[in-house]
């Protein structure tokens, strides 16, 4: 399931498209700025074309994409972080007070830094600025939040805890981050984390078809998977097979460009002869025959569609069309997450996560 060369081509083109979007959507009127941004966009077009050549993109393509990412950060400055914060707080089930979110444009794209000692000390959580509007990569920020909560070492337990909350979406995000990693040390660290996540997912009975395409891409990119420690059979709490079934069931909607904020459910009914009609808008919302999807279900559905449909298709599109499709897909997921949160707030639907930390 999945051709690693086709996936690699799609990953490179999608990265170029997202970097181009950061450059073209900035409201900057300085002619010199516009000229510099236009030059970088032309370089991105050329790299996207090179990535489609026979054999797929090599390490040099990803290296040059990293160079443009750094230059994009110099030009682009700050990016919107509120949707990412909302996602983190929904998944974790609590506000992340004392944590500053900041985009990173050089070196490692995802990490955290404690700015003091003790539980109340402020902290910095940095994320890849090129992926600020791409919810598929946000599981890596959840991992860093959990590592911050541990307040010890490198947060080795954070990978298993995040896999428990978000399932195979974390594995796929790590593999894509590996493709964009800037140095051997970062790649080695990501391989260690991938091994821990792979073991955690196996303990949860995750079917191989949700993981194997990204394993194959990892191997094609020169990565390996070591043994991640003893496999532990886990209980049914957290993200499980039922959530994966929900995610698979959302693929037809994604293919049609429809929000995946909710799915058909059981119609709420009042019983008995004294049943009263819906009295206000919130009662009416509760009676809607749909269940709001959790952030984990939405992001995993997104990864499935991205892997099976969007990335392979990008190889057959010109750069402008590829950039438009990637932007539309990112926006569809972001808006689905927002609409699901509003639906859940007003109707008391499924909690975002079955386990609160």
C-alpha positions as CSV (number, residue, x, y, z in Angstrom):
1,X,0.0,0.0,0.0
2,X,1.8,3.1,-1.2
3,X,4.8,3.7,-3.4
4,X,7.7,5.3,-1.3
5,X,9.0,7.1,-4.4
6,X,5.6,8.6,-5.1
7,X,5.2,9.6,-1.4
8,X,8.7,11.2,-1.4
9,X,7.8,13.2,-4.5
10,X,4.5,14.3,-2.8
11,X,6.3,15.3,0.4
12,X,8.8,17.4,-1.4
13,X,6.2,19.2,-3.6
14,X,3.9,19.8,-0.6
15,X,6.7,21.2,1.4
16,X,7.6,23.6,-1.5
17,X,3.9,24.5,-1.8
18,X,3.6,25.4,1.9
19,X,6.8,27.4,1.9
20,X,5.5,29.3,-1.2
21,X,2.2,30.0,0.6
22,X,4.1,31.6,3.5
23,X,5.8,33.9,1.1
24,X,2.9,34.8,-1.1
25,X,0.3,35.4,1.7
26,X,2.3,37.9,3.7
27,X,0.9,41.4,3.5
28,X,4.2,43.1,2.8
29,X,4.2,46.0,0.2
30,X,8.0,46.7,0.1
31,X,9.1,46.2,-3.5
32,X,12.4,44.8,-2.4
33,X,10.6,42.3,-0.1
34,X,8.3,41.3,-3.0
35,X,11.3,40.8,-5.3
36,X,13.1,38.6,-2.8
37,X,10.0,36.6,-2.1
38,X,9.3,36.2,-5.8
39,X,12.9,34.9,-6.3
40,X,12.4,32.3,-3.6
41,X,9.0,31.2,-5.1
42,X,10.7,30.6,-8.4
43,X,13.4,28.5,-6.7
44,X,10.6,26.5,-5.1
45,X,9.0,25.9,-8.4
46,X,12.2,24.6,-9.8
47,X,12.8,22.3,-6.9
48,X,9.3,20.9,-7.2
49,X,9.9,20.1,-10.8
50,X,13.3,18.5,-10.0
51,X,11.5,16.3,-7.3
52,X,9.3,14.8,-10.0
53,X,12.2,13.5,-12.0
54,X,12.8,9.7,-12.4
55,X,13.9,8.2,-9.1
56,X,12.2,10.8,-6.9
57,X,13.8,13.6,-4.8
58,X,17.3,13.0,-3.4
59,X,18.9,14.4,-0.3
60,X,20.0,17.5,-2.2
61,X,16.4,18.5,-2.9
62,X,15.5,18.4,0.8
63,X,18.7,20.2,1.7
64,X,17.8,23.1,-0.7
65,X,14.3,23.1,0.7
66,X,15.8,23.6,4.2
67,X,17.8,26.5,2.9
68,X,14.7,28.2,1.5
69,X,12.9,27.5,4.7
70,X,15.5,29.5,6.7
71,X,15.3,32.4,4.2
72,X,11.5,32.3,4.4
73,X,11.7,32.7,8.1
74,X,13.9,35.8,7.7
75,X,11.4,37.3,5.4
76,X,8.1,36.0,6.8
77,X,8.5,36.7,10.5
78,X,5.8,35.5,12.9
79,X,2.9,33.3,11.9
80,X,-0.6,32.6,13.4
81,X,-0.4,30.2,16.3
82,X,-3.9,30.3,17.8
83,X,-5.3,27.3,15.9
84,X,-2.3,25.3,17.1
85,X,-2.8,26.3,20.7
86,X,-6.5,25.4,20.5
87,X,-5.6,22.0,19.1
88,X,-3.1,21.4,21.9
89,X,-5.6,22.3,24.6
90,X,-8.3,20.2,23.1
91,X,-6.1,17.1,22.8
92,X,-4.6,17.5,26.2
93,X,-7.8,18.5,27.9
94,X,-6.4,21.5,29.7
95,X,-5.1,25.0,29.1
96,X,-1.4,25.2,28.4
97,X,-0.7,28.3,30.6
98,X,2.8,29.5,30.8
99,X,3.8,28.1,27.4
100,X,4.8,30.4,24.6
101,X,4.4,29.1,21.1
102,X,7.0,30.3,18.6
103,X,7.8,29.4,15.0
104,X,11.3,27.9,14.2
105,X,12.8,28.4,10.8
106,X,16.3,26.9,11.3
107,X,17.6,23.6,12.7
108,X,15.2,21.3,14.4
109,X,11.6,22.3,13.7
110,X,10.0,20.9,16.8
111,X,11.1,21.1,20.5
112,X,10.7,22.9,23.8
113,X,12.8,24.8,26.3
114,X,12.1,25.3,30.0
115,X,12.9,28.8,31.1
116,X,13.3,28.0,34.7
117,X,12.7,25.2,37.3
118,X,9.6,24.0,39.0
119,X,6.0,23.4,37.7
120,X,5.2,27.1,37.3
121,X,8.3,28.0,35.3
122,X,7.5,29.5,31.8
123,X,8.5,27.5,28.8
124,X,9.0,27.9,25.1
125,X,7.5,25.4,22.6
126,X,8.8,25.9,19.1
127,X,7.3,24.5,16.0
128,X,8.3,24.4,12.3
129,X,7.1,27.7,10.9
130,X,6.5,26.1,7.5
131,X,4.0,23.7,9.0
132,X,2.1,26.3,11.2
133,X,-1.0,25.9,9.1
134,X,-0.7,22.1,8.5
135,X,-2.6,20.2,11.2
136,X,-1.1,16.9,10.1
137,X,2.2,17.9,11.8
138,X,0.7,19.2,15.0
139,X,0.9,15.9,16.8
140,X,4.6,16.7,17.2
141,X,3.7,19.8,19.2
142,X,1.5,17.6,21.5
143,X,4.5,15.4,22.1
144,X,6.5,18.4,23.2
145,X,3.8,19.6,25.5
146,X,3.8,16.2,27.2
147,X,7.5,16.3,27.5
148,X,7.3,19.7,29.1
149,X,4.9,18.3,31.7
150,X,7.3,15.6,32.6
151,X,9.9,18.2,33.4
152,X,12.7,15.7,33.2
153,X,15.3,14.4,30.8
154,X,14.2,14.2,27.2
155,X,10.7,13.1,27.9
156,X,11.1,9.5,26.7
157,X,7.6,8.7,28.0
158,X,6.1,11.5,25.9
159,X,6.2,9.5,22.7
160,X,4.1,6.6,24.1
161,X,1.7,9.0,25.7
162,X,1.2,10.9,22.5
163,X,0.7,7.7,20.5
164,X,-2.0,6.8,23.1
165,X,-3.7,10.1,22.4
166,X,-3.2,10.4,18.6
167,X,-2.5,7.0,17.2
168,X,-0.5,6.5,14.0
169,X,-0.7,10.2,13.1
170,X,2.3,10.7,15.3
171,X,4.3,8.1,13.4
172,X,3.5,9.6,10.0
173,X,4.4,13.1,11.3
174,X,7.7,11.9,12.6
175,X,8.6,10.3,9.3
176,X,7.8,13.5,7.4
177,X,9.9,15.5,9.9
178,X,12.8,13.0,9.3
179,X,12.6,13.8,5.6
180,X,13.1,17.5,6.4
181,X,15.7,17.0,9.2
182,X,18.8,19.2,8.8
183,X,21.5,17.0,10.4
184,X,22.5,13.5,11.3
185,X,21.9,14.1,15.1
186,X,18.3,15.2,14.5
187,X,17.7,12.2,12.3
188,X,19.1,9.8,14.9
189,X,16.9,11.3,17.6
190,X,13.8,11.0,15.3
191,X,14.7,7.4,14.6
192,X,14.8,6.6,18.4
193,X,11.4,8.3,18.8
194,X,9.9,6.5,15.8
195,X,11.0,3.2,17.4
196,X,9.3,4.1,20.6
197,X,6.1,5.1,18.8
198,X,6.1,2.0,16.6
199,X,6.3,-0.2,19.7
200,X,3.5,1.8,21.5
201,X,1.3,1.4,18.4
202,X,1.9,-2.3,18.2
203,X,0.9,-2.6,21.8
204,X,-2.4,-0.9,20.9
205,X,-3.0,-3.3,18.1
206,X,-2.7,-0.7,15.3
207,X,-3.2,-2.4,11.9
208,X,0.0,-2.4,9.7
209,X,-1.8,-0.7,6.8
210,X,-1.9,2.5,8.8
211,X,1.9,2.5,9.3
212,X,3.6,0.6,6.5
213,X,3.5,3.4,3.8
214,X,5.5,5.7,6.2
215,X,7.8,2.9,7.3
216,X,8.7,2.3,3.6
217,X,9.3,6.0,3.1
218,X,11.5,6.1,6.1
219,X,13.6,3.2,4.8
220,X,13.7,4.8,1.3
221,X,15.0,8.0,2.9
222,X,17.9,6.1,4.6
223,X,16.3,5.7,8.0
224,X,16.1,2.5,10.1
225,X,13.8,1.3,12.9
226,X,15.4,-0.3,15.9
227,X,13.6,-2.2,18.6
228,X,11.8,0.3,20.8
229,X,11.7,-1.8,24.0
230,X,9.3,-4.4,25.2
231,X,5.8,-4.3,23.8
232,X,3.2,-3.7,26.4
233,X,-0.4,-4.8,25.9
234,X,-2.5,-1.7,26.7
235,X,-6.1,-1.3,27.7
236,X,-8.8,0.2,25.5
237,X,-8.4,3.8,26.7
238,X,-7.1,6.5,24.4
239,X,-7.1,6.3,20.6
240,X,-8.0,2.8,19.4
241,X,-9.4,0.7,16.6
242,X,-12.8,2.3,16.8
243,X,-11.2,5.7,16.2
244,X,-9.4,4.3,13.1
245,X,-12.7,3.0,11.7
246,X,-14.1,6.5,12.2
247,X,-11.1,8.0,10.4
248,X,-11.4,5.6,7.5
249,X,-15.1,6.4,7.2
250,X,-14.3,10.1,6.7
251,X,-12.3,9.6,3.6
252,X,-15.2,10.0,1.1
253,X,-16.0,13.4,2.6
254,X,-12.4,14.5,2.3
255,X,-12.4,13.4,-1.4
256,X,-15.4,15.6,-2.0
257,X,-13.9,18.6,-0.1
258,X,-16.5,18.4,2.7
259,X,-15.8,19.3,6.3
260,X,-15.1,16.2,8.5
261,X,-16.1,17.9,11.7
262,X,-18.9,15.4,12.5
263,X,-20.3,12.1,11.4
264,X,-23.8,10.6,11.4
265,X,-24.9,9.5,14.9
266,X,-28.1,8.5,16.7
267,X,-30.9,11.1,16.7
268,X,-31.5,12.4,20.2
269,X,-35.1,11.8,21.2
270,X,-37.1,12.8,24.3
271,X,-39.4,10.0,25.6
272,X,-42.8,10.0,27.2
273,X,-46.0,11.9,26.7
274,X,-44.6,15.0,28.4
275,X,-41.8,15.3,25.9
276,X,-41.2,19.0,25.3
277,X,-40.2,20.5,22.0
278,X,-36.7,22.0,21.6
279,X,-36.8,25.3,23.4
280,X,-33.7,27.0,22.2
281,X,-30.9,26.9,19.6
282,X,-28.7,24.8,21.9
283,X,-31.4,22.2,22.3
284,X,-31.8,22.1,18.6
285,X,-28.1,21.6,18.1
286,X,-28.2,18.7,20.6
287,X,-30.9,17.0,18.5
288,X,-28.8,17.1,15.3
289,X,-28.1,13.6,14.0
290,X,-24.3,14.0,14.0
291,X,-21.5,13.4,16.4
292,X,-18.6,15.8,16.5
293,X,-15.3,14.1,15.6
294,X,-12.3,14.3,18.0
295,X,-9.1,16.1,16.9
296,X,-7.4,12.7,16.8
297,X,-10.0,11.2,14.5
298,X,-9.8,14.3,12.2
299,X,-6.0,14.3,12.0
300,X,-5.8,10.6,11.4
301,X,-8.4,10.8,8.6
302,X,-6.3,13.6,7.2
303,X,-3.1,11.5,7.2
304,X,-4.9,8.6,5.5
305,X,-6.2,10.8,2.7
306,X,-2.9,12.6,2.4
307,X,-1.1,9.3,2.0
308,X,-3.4,7.5,-0.3
309,X,-4.7,10.3,-2.5
310,X,-3.2,13.7,-2.2
311,X,0.6,13.1,-2.1
312,X,0.6,10.6,-5.1
313,X,-1.6,13.1,-7.1
314,X,0.7,16.0,-6.7
315,X,3.3,14.4,-9.0
316,X,0.9,15.0,-11.9
317,X,0.1,18.6,-11.3
318,X,1.9,21.8,-12.2
319,X,3.2,23.8,-9.2
320,X,0.4,26.3,-9.0
321,X,-2.2,23.6,-9.0
322,X,-0.3,21.6,-6.5
323,X,0.1,24.6,-4.2
324,X,-3.7,25.3,-4.4
325,X,-4.6,21.7,-3.6
326,X,-2.3,21.6,-0.6
327,X,-3.6,24.9,0.7
328,X,-7.2,23.8,0.2
329,X,-6.5,20.5,2.1
330,X,-4.8,22.3,5.0
331,X,-7.7,24.7,5.3
332,X,-10.2,21.9,5.1
333,X,-8.6,20.1,8.1
334,X,-8.1,23.4,10.1
335,X,-11.8,24.4,9.6
336,X,-13.0,20.9,10.4
337,X,-11.1,21.0,13.7
338,X,-12.6,24.4,14.5
339,X,-16.2,23.4,13.6
340,X,-15.9,20.2,15.6
341,X,-14.7,22.2,18.6
342,X,-17.7,24.6,18.3
343,X,-20.1,21.6,17.8
344,X,-18.7,19.8,20.8
345,X,-18.9,23.0,23.0
346,X,-22.6,23.6,22.3
347,X,-23.9,20.0,22.2
348,X,-21.7,18.3,24.8
349,X,-20.6,15.7,22.3
350,X,-17.6,13.3,22.6
351,X,-14.7,14.6,24.6
352,X,-11.7,15.3,22.4
353,X,-9.7,12.6,24.2
354,X,-10.8,9.7,26.3
355,X,-8.0,10.3,28.8
356,X,-7.1,13.6,30.4
357,X,-3.6,14.5,31.5
